[in-house]
């Protein structure tokens, strides 16, 4: 995953300095503020999303990180930190959001077309749907409903 051919390339090294960044804009992760390292020191396990790992070739990728302390008796003697590449999850999430926006636009277009067809068929009630929608929107706004729900 990281492009290091030998375990010895990583064993015994400070991985915060070598491969880990807390966000994409950092040049390196500062161990004392590391979201993966600190929970181990504080005797808790945790999950942190949105961390960045750097490959040996200089490219980076987003990860989700799980950190857990290792005890010997009551003393913390180390930690287990597991990173999962979430690149595909983030791409899928973005694609899903784009599809959701496209579907919303399609639904609104369909409703508009049906409304125009009904108005053309019965000019007596022309504009009624828009007036009802405007009144409903005003009531919902007065009730303090969220904008997405009002829409």
Steps between C-alpha positions, in 0.01 A plus 500: 500500500785738583750382241771391744638166376650388831358503853836628615428823308232576762586304815643714777426823315276784620206444268347838587802665341540251216153425358224669702338842475198615701375699200604547135658842560755389759861438411522245780296379793601635839491201733372696802195615303449177304139376507619141459777505761339699783211259573754223558680719756166585665402134546206510259429353161363721229416537133610803300396565139665730250863435588758497219773242436793555266647229281872461446461655151354823648133445412238516774162343572225546761457247777278410788702413810430281802735536801513278810750484788687179588535429871742293702329488836384856557779658295463608136785337310391587148208537270334351198408749231317371194451711189241429230521663157169686452574643152228293334248582774559873451467468120179300540362754746568784255340305213197422715461869587522595130236239415278628781520855360423373149203297627364802692522709182322228302220479759455878498488502118239223500282682752526820296405319177197336664394836645522671158304216338221529758488878461479471121212253529301707751564876468242569772738363767817636334746619761317323783786255562752785521279697738459194725877437488575864589252491790646170625852643479397808701338283769804270520734799524290650779514162679881515485546183294842438339544633143540150351174386656322816382620434146 
